[in-house]
Amino acid sequence: MRDTILLGLDVGGSSIKAGLVDIERGTLTTELRSVRTPAPSTPEAVLRACAQIDRELGATGPVGLAIPSVVQGGIARTAANVDKSWIGCAGGVRLTQLIGRPVVSLNDADAAGVAEMSAGGAGKDVKGVVILLTFGTGIGSALFVDAELVPNTEFGHLEFHGQDAERTASARVRTEERLDWSSWCARVNDYLARLYALFWPDLFIIGGSISEDFDQFGRLLDSPAEIRPAAHGAQAGIVGAAFAAARQQQR
Ligand code: BGC
């Protein structure tokens, strides 16, 4: 029998967020669990923390593991905001060794995008080009064309004012530089303009931890494309990771 409540794990540069997800409804059946990302954030330390969350939540069935890396064929290829030893690591296989169940790993922003393009998400039924951006420790991106994901887009590393865009406009930079909403949104608007000029999206979805404050800054954002907040807020990565695990189960 297929499990309909699956664990989604969302590893970030600052915290690991997790929850059991009802994959038919796309909602958490538990409170969101959040623990600090271990330092150093090696695969071993992070996956041990993930295995402990799995045990504590009493999860069953396959697990979805969202990580802040390009993921090709289950292997992490980059590590901008986590320990460099993630590069070349098959995170899903290593977590399977710890918990004894199948694990599917994917990029964290792609996971958030998968959730937002599904039932209950901000991009459900939207055709054309949709770009989801997560603003947190870095900037993550997910690109959809007629609801099909183009994985591992990494728009946070687009060169912007001579450096990676995420070094100018992430949520972490807003906190570190104590930017008020209008100064931060001015930077984000420049960034959205650049993305718009390159990809001509129909819709931008603003996700990541900052999306929970969208009512405070959303009116300051501006683009010829429509802009919507992520419907799943900061939980989108968890929900999308669990969806990815559910798809694996269907195969
Ligand atoms: C990473 C991306 C990730 C994003 C958000 C970036 O630094 O390169 O893979 O999606 O941060 O965590």
py3Dmol code that shows the C-alpha trace and the ligand (Angstrom):
import py3Dmol

protein = """\
ATOM      1  CA  MET A   1       0.000   0.000   0.000  1.00  0.00           C
ATOM      2  CA  ARG A   2       1.187   3.509  -0.779  1.00  0.00           C
ATOM      3  CA  ASP A   3       1.863   5.919   2.055  1.00  0.00           C
ATOM      4  CA  THR A   4      -0.059   9.171   1.751  1.00  0.00           C
ATOM      5  CA  ILE A   5       1.719  10.967   4.575  1.00  0.00           C
ATOM      6  CA  LEU A   6       5.381  11.455   3.765  1.00  0.00           C
ATOM      7  CA  LEU A   7       8.308  13.264   5.303  1.00  0.00           C
ATOM      8  CA  GLY A   8       9.623  16.349   3.511  1.00  0.00           C
ATOM      9  CA  LEU A   9      13.011  17.728   4.552  1.00  0.00           C
ATOM     10  CA  ASP A  10      14.251  21.137   3.433  1.00  0.00           C
ATOM     11  CA  VAL A  11      17.919  21.744   4.183  1.00  0.00           C
ATOM     12  CA  GLY A  12      18.907  25.405   4.161  1.00  0.00           C
ATOM     13  CA  GLY A  13      22.064  27.313   4.962  1.00  0.00           C
ATOM     14  CA  SER A  14      20.631  28.363   8.343  1.00  0.00           C
ATOM     15  CA  SER A  15      18.009  25.769   9.267  1.00  0.00           C
ATOM     16  CA  ILE A  16      16.679  22.333   8.392  1.00  0.00           C
ATOM     17  CA  LYS A  17      12.908  22.482   8.122  1.00  0.00           C
ATOM     18  CA  ALA A  18      10.769  19.364   8.085  1.00  0.00           C
ATOM     19  CA  GLY A  19       7.254  18.078   8.423  1.00  0.00           C
ATOM     20  CA  LEU A  20       4.964  15.196   7.602  1.00  0.00           C
ATOM     21  CA  VAL A  21       2.974  16.120   4.523  1.00  0.00           C
ATOM     22  CA  ASP A  22      -0.449  14.873   3.512  1.00  0.00           C
ATOM     23  CA  ILE A  23       0.383  14.473  -0.158  1.00  0.00           C
ATOM     24  CA  GLU A  24      -3.266  14.466  -1.252  1.00  0.00           C
ATOM     25  CA  ARG A  25      -3.896  17.853   0.348  1.00  0.00           C
ATOM     26  CA  GLY A  26      -0.394  19.338   0.161  1.00  0.00           C
ATOM     27  CA  THR A  27      -0.539  20.350   3.818  1.00  0.00           C
ATOM     28  CA  LEU A  28       1.518  19.493   6.885  1.00  0.00           C
ATOM     29  CA  THR A  29      -0.041  17.092   9.364  1.00  0.00           C
ATOM     30  CA  THR A  30       2.491  18.076  12.019  1.00  0.00           C
ATOM     31  CA  GLU A  31       3.850  21.398  13.187  1.00  0.00           C
ATOM     32  CA  LEU A  32       6.759  22.526  11.061  1.00  0.00           C
ATOM     33  CA  ARG A  33       9.938  21.223  12.699  1.00  0.00           C
ATOM     34  CA  SER A  34      12.952  23.505  12.407  1.00  0.00           C
ATOM     35  CA  VAL A  35      16.453  22.842  13.719  1.00  0.00           C
ATOM     36  CA  ARG A  36      19.629  24.833  13.157  1.00  0.00           C
ATOM     37  CA  THR A  37      21.766  23.538  10.314  1.00  0.00           C
ATOM     38  CA  PRO A  38      24.817  21.927  11.987  1.00  0.00           C
ATOM     39  CA  ALA A  39      28.119  23.781  11.674  1.00  0.00           C
ATOM     40  CA  PRO A  40      30.079  22.740   9.751  1.00  0.00           C
ATOM     41  CA  SER A  41      27.195  21.708   7.526  1.00  0.00           C
ATOM     42  CA  THR A  42      28.840  18.542   6.192  1.00  0.00           C
ATOM     43  CA  PRO A  43      26.615  15.871   4.612  1.00  0.00           C
ATOM     44  CA  GLU A  44      27.362  13.599   7.548  1.00  0.00           C
ATOM     45  CA  ALA A  45      26.225  16.103  10.194  1.00  0.00           C
ATOM     46  CA  VAL A  46      23.210  17.334   8.206  1.00  0.00           C
ATOM     47  CA  LEU A  47      21.999  13.841   7.289  1.00  0.00           C
ATOM     48  CA  ARG A  48      22.400  12.653  10.869  1.00  0.00           C
ATOM     49  CA  ALA A  49      20.140  15.534  11.946  1.00  0.00           C
ATOM     50  CA  CYS A  50      17.674  14.567   9.178  1.00  0.00           C
ATOM     51  CA  ALA A  51      17.650  10.929  10.348  1.00  0.00           C
ATOM     52  CA  GLN A  52      16.896  12.080  13.873  1.00  0.00           C
ATOM     53  CA  ILE A  53      13.953  14.204  12.670  1.00  0.00           C
ATOM     54  CA  ASP A  54      12.710  11.173  10.700  1.00  0.00           C
ATOM     55  CA  ARG A  55      12.810   9.089  13.879  1.00  0.00           C
ATOM     56  CA  GLU A  56      11.180  11.746  16.035  1.00  0.00           C
ATOM     57  CA  LEU A  57       8.315  12.287  13.593  1.00  0.00           C
ATOM     58  CA  GLY A  58       7.797   8.534  13.157  1.00  0.00           C
ATOM     59  CA  ALA A  59       7.762   8.857   9.363  1.00  0.00           C
ATOM     60  CA  THR A  60       7.112   5.909   7.063  1.00  0.00           C
ATOM     61  CA  GLY A  61       7.577   5.368   3.319  1.00  0.00           C
ATOM     62  CA  PRO A  62       9.882   7.300   1.004  1.00  0.00           C
ATOM     63  CA  VAL A  63      11.367  10.631   2.049  1.00  0.00           C
ATOM     64  CA  GLY A  64      11.926  13.829   0.058  1.00  0.00           C
ATOM     65  CA  LEU A  65      15.181  15.672   0.680  1.00  0.00           C
ATOM     66  CA  ALA A  66      15.497  19.232  -0.662  1.00  0.00           C
ATOM     67  CA  ILE A  67      19.033  20.618  -0.593  1.00  0.00           C
ATOM     68  CA  PRO A  68      20.530  23.987  -1.587  1.00  0.00           C
ATOM     69  CA  SER A  69      22.579  22.505  -4.435  1.00  0.00           C
ATOM     70  CA  VAL A  70      22.318  21.665  -8.091  1.00  0.00           C
ATOM     71  CA  VAL A  71      21.241  18.004  -8.024  1.00  0.00           C
ATOM     72  CA  GLN A  72      21.869  15.834 -11.075  1.00  0.00           C
ATOM     73  CA  GLY A  73      20.941  12.163 -10.946  1.00  0.00           C
ATOM     74  CA  GLY A  74      20.797  12.366  -7.149  1.00  0.00           C
ATOM     75  CA  ILE A  75      24.307  13.851  -6.856  1.00  0.00           C
ATOM     76  CA  ALA A  76      24.894  17.350  -5.445  1.00  0.00           C
ATOM     77  CA  ARG A  77      27.019  19.359  -7.864  1.00  0.00           C
ATOM     78  CA  THR A  78      27.291  22.709  -6.054  1.00  0.00           C
ATOM     79  CA  ALA A  79      27.332  23.949  -2.461  1.00  0.00           C
ATOM     80  CA  ALA A  80      27.040  27.742  -2.277  1.00  0.00           C
ATOM     81  CA  ASN A  81      25.634  28.008   1.253  1.00  0.00           C
ATOM     82  CA  VAL A  82      26.526  24.622   2.780  1.00  0.00           C
ATOM     83  CA  ASP A  83      29.814  22.825   3.390  1.00  0.00           C
ATOM     84  CA  LYS A  84      31.740  22.260   0.163  1.00  0.00           C
ATOM     85  CA  SER A  85      31.981  18.522   0.960  1.00  0.00           C
ATOM     86  CA  TRP A  86      28.400  18.238  -0.379  1.00  0.00           C
ATOM     87  CA  ILE A  87      29.817  18.483  -3.906  1.00  0.00           C
ATOM     88  CA  GLY A  88      29.771  14.979  -5.380  1.00  0.00           C
ATOM     89  CA  CYS A  89      27.670  13.623  -2.504  1.00  0.00           C
ATOM     90  CA  ALA A  90      24.665  11.376  -3.194  1.00  0.00           C
ATOM     91  CA  GLY A  91      22.653  12.804  -0.267  1.00  0.00           C
ATOM     92  CA  GLY A  92      19.626  10.597  -0.905  1.00  0.00           C
ATOM     93  CA  VAL A  93      21.663   7.390  -0.951  1.00  0.00           C
ATOM     94  CA  ARG A  94      23.502   8.399   2.225  1.00  0.00           C
ATOM     95  CA  LEU A  95      20.246   9.178   4.050  1.00  0.00           C
ATOM     96  CA  THR A  96      18.788   5.856   2.869  1.00  0.00           C
ATOM     97  CA  GLN A  97      21.748   4.138   4.527  1.00  0.00           C
ATOM     98  CA  LEU A  98      20.817   5.832   7.811  1.00  0.00           C
ATOM     99  CA  ILE A  99      17.054   5.307   7.783  1.00  0.00           C
ATOM    100  CA  GLY A 100      16.627   2.202   5.611  1.00  0.00           C
ATOM    101  CA  ARG A 101      13.977   3.726   3.303  1.00  0.00           C
ATOM    102  CA  PRO A 102      14.136   5.298  -0.180  1.00  0.00           C
ATOM    103  CA  VAL A 103      15.048   8.991  -0.333  1.00  0.00           C
ATOM    104  CA  VAL A 104      14.639  11.313  -3.318  1.00  0.00           C
ATOM    105  CA  SER A 105      16.806  14.418  -3.355  1.00  0.00           C
ATOM    106  CA  LEU A 106      16.296  17.564  -5.393  1.00  0.00           C
ATOM    107  CA  ASN A 107      17.204  21.244  -5.353  1.00  0.00           C
ATOM    108  CA  ASP A 108      15.383  23.187  -2.603  1.00  0.00           C
ATOM    109  CA  ALA A 109      13.945  25.900  -4.865  1.00  0.00           C
ATOM    110  CA  ASP A 110      12.839  23.275  -7.403  1.00  0.00           C
ATOM    111  CA  ALA A 111      11.043  21.528  -4.527  1.00  0.00           C
ATOM    112  CA  ALA A 112       9.320  24.775  -3.530  1.00  0.00           C
ATOM    113  CA  GLY A 113       8.345  25.308  -7.165  1.00  0.00           C
ATOM    114  CA  VAL A 114       6.879  21.808  -7.468  1.00  0.00           C
ATOM    115  CA  ALA A 115       4.655  22.590  -4.462  1.00  0.00           C
ATOM    116  CA  GLU A 116       3.603  25.988  -5.806  1.00  0.00           C
ATOM    117  CA  MET A 117       2.650  24.599  -9.223  1.00  0.00           C
ATOM    118  CA  SER A 118       0.448  21.900  -7.632  1.00  0.00           C
ATOM    119  CA  ALA A 119      -2.984  22.012  -6.005  1.00  0.00           C
ATOM    120  CA  GLY A 120      -3.108  24.744  -3.388  1.00  0.00           C
ATOM    121  CA  GLY A 121      -0.040  26.483  -4.850  1.00  0.00           C
ATOM    122  CA  ALA A 122       0.261  30.032  -6.208  1.00  0.00           C
ATOM    123  CA  GLY A 123       1.055  28.824  -9.738  1.00  0.00           C
ATOM    124  CA  LYS A 124      -1.506  26.056 -10.079  1.00  0.00           C
ATOM    125  CA  ASP A 125      -2.943  25.939 -13.606  1.00  0.00           C
ATOM    126  CA  VAL A 126      -0.710  28.802 -14.784  1.00  0.00           C
ATOM    127  CA  LYS A 127       0.548  28.135 -18.298  1.00  0.00           C
ATOM    128  CA  GLY A 128       3.481  29.843 -19.962  1.00  0.00           C
ATOM    129  CA  VAL A 129       6.688  30.773 -18.151  1.00  0.00           C
ATOM    130  CA  VAL A 130       6.669  30.893 -14.351  1.00  0.00           C
ATOM    131  CA  ILE A 131       9.692  31.735 -12.223  1.00  0.00           C
ATOM    132  CA  LEU A 132       9.641  31.004  -8.503  1.00  0.00           C
ATOM    133  CA  LEU A 133      12.320  32.721  -6.438  1.00  0.00           C
ATOM    134  CA  THR A 134      13.121  31.833  -2.840  1.00  0.00           C
ATOM    135  CA  PHE A 135      14.701  34.584  -0.762  1.00  0.00           C
ATOM    136  CA  GLY A 136      16.528  33.203   2.262  1.00  0.00           C
ATOM    137  CA  THR A 137      20.216  32.641   2.994  1.00  0.00           C
ATOM    138  CA  GLY A 138      20.698  32.665  -0.786  1.00  0.00           C
ATOM    139  CA  ILE A 139      18.325  33.112  -3.718  1.00  0.00           C
ATOM    140  CA  GLY A 140      16.914  29.932  -5.192  1.00  0.00           C
ATOM    141  CA  SER A 141      15.023  29.666  -8.465  1.00  0.00           C
ATOM    142  CA  ALA A 142      12.668  27.289 -10.210  1.00  0.00           C
ATOM    143  CA  LEU A 143      11.642  27.755 -13.832  1.00  0.00           C
ATOM    144  CA  PHE A 144       8.455  26.232 -15.259  1.00  0.00           C
ATOM    145  CA  VAL A 145       7.302  26.168 -18.852  1.00  0.00           C
ATOM    146  CA  ASP A 146       3.644  25.145 -19.111  1.00  0.00           C
ATOM    147  CA  ALA A 147       3.982  23.684 -15.594  1.00  0.00           C
ATOM    148  CA  GLU A 148       7.005  21.525 -16.553  1.00  0.00           C
ATOM    149  CA  LEU A 149      10.048  22.118 -14.361  1.00  0.00           C
ATOM    150  CA  VAL A 150      13.360  23.033 -16.001  1.00  0.00           C
ATOM    151  CA  PRO A 151      15.569  21.909 -13.082  1.00  0.00           C
ATOM    152  CA  ASN A 152      18.627  23.516 -11.494  1.00  0.00           C
ATOM    153  CA  THR A 153      18.313  27.012 -12.935  1.00  0.00           C
ATOM    154  CA  GLU A 154      20.437  28.790 -10.252  1.00  0.00           C
ATOM    155  CA  PHE A 155      19.301  32.340 -11.052  1.00  0.00           C
ATOM    156  CA  GLY A 156      20.600  33.433  -7.642  1.00  0.00           C
ATOM    157  CA  HIS A 157      24.062  33.264  -9.162  1.00  0.00           C
ATOM    158  CA  LEU A 158      23.295  35.511 -12.097  1.00  0.00           C
ATOM    159  CA  GLU A 159      25.913  38.255 -12.135  1.00  0.00           C
ATOM    160  CA  PHE A 160      24.327  41.382 -10.823  1.00  0.00           C
ATOM    161  CA  HIS A 161      26.244  44.631 -10.107  1.00  0.00           C
ATOM    162  CA  GLY A 162      29.496  42.675 -10.445  1.00  0.00           C
ATOM    163  CA  GLN A 163      28.626  39.882  -8.031  1.00  0.00           C
ATOM    164  CA  ASP A 164      26.206  36.995  -7.517  1.00  0.00           C
ATOM    165  CA  ALA A 165      22.650  38.336  -7.286  1.00  0.00           C
ATOM    166  CA  GLU A 166      22.141  36.550  -3.971  1.00  0.00           C
ATOM    167  CA  ARG A 167      24.959  38.660  -2.479  1.00  0.00           C
ATOM    168  CA  THR A 168      22.893  41.768  -3.182  1.00  0.00           C
ATOM    169  CA  ALA A 169      19.268  40.799  -2.775  1.00  0.00           C
ATOM    170  CA  SER A 170      18.829  37.717  -0.550  1.00  0.00           C
ATOM    171  CA  ALA A 171      16.880  37.898   2.716  1.00  0.00           C
ATOM    172  CA  ARG A 172      20.147  37.361   4.572  1.00  0.00           C
ATOM    173  CA  VAL A 173      21.655  40.465   2.951  1.00  0.00           C
ATOM    174  CA  ARG A 174      18.563  42.457   3.965  1.00  0.00           C
ATOM    175  CA  THR A 175      19.144  41.454   7.588  1.00  0.00           C
ATOM    176  CA  GLU A 176      22.922  41.870   7.522  1.00  0.00           C
ATOM    177  CA  GLU A 177      22.782  45.301   5.900  1.00  0.00           C
ATOM    178  CA  ARG A 178      19.691  46.306   7.916  1.00  0.00           C
ATOM    179  CA  LEU A 179      17.860  47.339   4.765  1.00  0.00           C
ATOM    180  CA  ASP A 180      14.326  48.617   5.179  1.00  0.00           C
ATOM    181  CA  TRP A 181      11.663  47.113   2.936  1.00  0.00           C
ATOM    182  CA  SER A 182      11.848  49.844   0.314  1.00  0.00           C
ATOM    183  CA  SER A 183      15.662  49.660  -0.051  1.00  0.00           C
ATOM    184  CA  TRP A 184      15.566  45.874  -0.271  1.00  0.00           C
ATOM    185  CA  CYS A 185      12.638  45.902  -2.724  1.00  0.00           C
ATOM    186  CA  ALA A 186      14.488  48.402  -4.940  1.00  0.00           C
ATOM    187  CA  ARG A 187      17.264  45.811  -5.277  1.00  0.00           C
ATOM    188  CA  VAL A 188      14.768  43.005  -5.862  1.00  0.00           C
ATOM    189  CA  ASN A 189      12.985  45.090  -8.503  1.00  0.00           C
ATOM    190  CA  ASP A 190      16.280  45.565 -10.377  1.00  0.00           C
ATOM    191  CA  TYR A 191      16.833  41.837 -10.176  1.00  0.00           C
ATOM    192  CA  LEU A 192      13.293  41.049 -11.377  1.00  0.00           C
ATOM    193  CA  ALA A 193      13.833  43.479 -14.274  1.00  0.00           C
ATOM    194  CA  ARG A 194      16.974  41.587 -15.287  1.00  0.00           C
ATOM    195  CA  LEU A 195      15.173  38.241 -15.126  1.00  0.00           C
ATOM    196  CA  TYR A 196      12.234  39.675 -17.035  1.00  0.00           C
ATOM    197  CA  ALA A 197      14.499  40.940 -19.815  1.00  0.00           C
ATOM    198  CA  LEU A 198      16.039  37.472 -20.168  1.00  0.00           C
ATOM    199  CA  PHE A 199      13.070  35.107 -19.688  1.00  0.00           C
ATOM    200  CA  TRP A 200       9.868  37.136 -20.157  1.00  0.00           C
ATOM    201  CA  PRO A 201       7.965  35.229 -17.455  1.00  0.00           C
ATOM    202  CA  ASP A 202       4.197  35.516 -17.119  1.00  0.00           C
ATOM    203  CA  LEU A 203       4.401  35.119 -13.368  1.00  0.00           C
ATOM    204  CA  PHE A 204       6.960  35.527 -10.588  1.00  0.00           C
ATOM    205  CA  ILE A 205       6.233  33.641  -7.357  1.00  0.00           C
ATOM    206  CA  ILE A 206       8.045  35.060  -4.334  1.00  0.00           C
ATOM    207  CA  GLY A 207       8.953  32.301  -1.881  1.00  0.00           C
ATOM    208  CA  GLY A 208      11.385  31.486   0.899  1.00  0.00           C
ATOM    209  CA  SER A 209      11.251  32.574   4.513  1.00  0.00           C
ATOM    210  CA  ILE A 210      10.613  36.196   3.523  1.00  0.00           C
ATOM    211  CA  SER A 211       7.386  35.354   1.700  1.00  0.00           C
ATOM    212  CA  GLU A 212       5.629  35.202   5.082  1.00  0.00           C
ATOM    213  CA  ASP A 213       6.092  39.001   5.293  1.00  0.00           C
ATOM    214  CA  PHE A 214       4.757  39.586   1.779  1.00  0.00           C
ATOM    215  CA  ASP A 215       1.942  41.814   3.064  1.00  0.00           C
ATOM    216  CA  GLN A 216       4.619  44.232   4.318  1.00  0.00           C
ATOM    217  CA  PHE A 217       6.654  44.491   1.118  1.00  0.00           C
ATOM    218  CA  GLY A 218       4.607  43.017  -1.758  1.00  0.00           C
ATOM    219  CA  ARG A 219       3.148  46.394  -2.833  1.00  0.00           C
ATOM    220  CA  LEU A 220       6.715  47.720  -3.284  1.00  0.00           C
ATOM    221  CA  LEU A 221       7.576  45.061  -5.860  1.00  0.00           C
ATOM    222  CA  ASP A 222       7.188  45.927  -9.502  1.00  0.00           C
ATOM    223  CA  SER A 223       7.450  44.019 -12.769  1.00  0.00           C
ATOM    224  CA  PRO A 224       5.582  43.767 -16.064  1.00  0.00           C
ATOM    225  CA  ALA A 225       4.995  40.126 -15.013  1.00  0.00           C
ATOM    226  CA  GLU A 226       2.422  39.298 -12.384  1.00  0.00           C
ATOM    227  CA  ILE A 227       3.885  38.847  -8.891  1.00  0.00           C
ATOM    228  CA  ARG A 228       2.328  36.518  -6.304  1.00  0.00           C
ATOM    229  CA  PRO A 229       3.521  35.302  -2.898  1.00  0.00           C
ATOM    230  CA  ALA A 230       4.141  31.575  -2.452  1.00  0.00           C
ATOM    231  CA  ALA A 231       0.904  30.059  -1.166  1.00  0.00           C
ATOM    232  CA  HIS A 232       2.828  27.519   0.916  1.00  0.00           C
ATOM    233  CA  GLY A 233       5.099  30.225   2.313  1.00  0.00           C
ATOM    234  CA  ALA A 234       8.228  28.908   3.999  1.00  0.00           C
ATOM    235  CA  GLN A 235       6.791  25.359   3.951  1.00  0.00           C
ATOM    236  CA  ALA A 236       6.857  25.077   0.155  1.00  0.00           C
ATOM    237  CA  GLY A 237      10.218  23.249   0.077  1.00  0.00           C
ATOM    238  CA  ILE A 238       8.990  20.663   2.587  1.00  0.00           C
ATOM    239  CA  VAL A 239       5.734  20.088   0.699  1.00  0.00           C
ATOM    240  CA  GLY A 240       7.504  19.855  -2.684  1.00  0.00           C
ATOM    241  CA  ALA A 241      10.110  17.439  -1.320  1.00  0.00           C
ATOM    242  CA  ALA A 242       7.336  15.161  -0.057  1.00  0.00           C
ATOM    243  CA  PHE A 243       5.590  15.410  -3.466  1.00  0.00           C
ATOM    244  CA  ALA A 244       8.838  14.329  -5.157  1.00  0.00           C
ATOM    245  CA  ALA A 245       8.998  11.314  -2.821  1.00  0.00           C
ATOM    246  CA  ALA A 246       5.369  10.493  -3.635  1.00  0.00           C
ATOM    247  CA  ARG A 247       6.098  10.565  -7.371  1.00  0.00           C
ATOM    248  CA  GLN A 248       8.923   8.118  -6.845  1.00  0.00           C
ATOM    249  CA  GLN A 249       6.505   5.837  -5.001  1.00  0.00           C
ATOM    250  CA  GLN A 250       4.113   5.873  -7.959  1.00  0.00           C
ATOM    251  CA  ARG A 251       6.781   4.614 -10.381  1.00  0.00           C
TER     252      ARG A 251
END
"""
ligand_1 = """\
12
BGC
C 22.127 27.664 -4.277
C 20.861 27.111 -4.875
C 19.755 27.162 -3.846
C 19.605 28.567 -3.282
C 18.568 28.637 -2.174
C 21.858 29.064 -3.761
O 23.012 29.594 -3.205
O 23.150 27.717 -5.249
O 21.076 25.787 -5.299
O 18.545 26.769 -4.446
O 20.840 29.019 -2.765
O 18.897 27.824 -1.114
"""
view = py3Dmol.view(width=600, height=400)
view.addModel(protein, "pdb")
view.setStyle({"model": 0}, {"cartoon": {"style": "trace"}})
view.addModel(ligand_1, "xyz")
view.setStyle({"model": 1}, {"stick": {}})
view.zoomTo()
view.show()
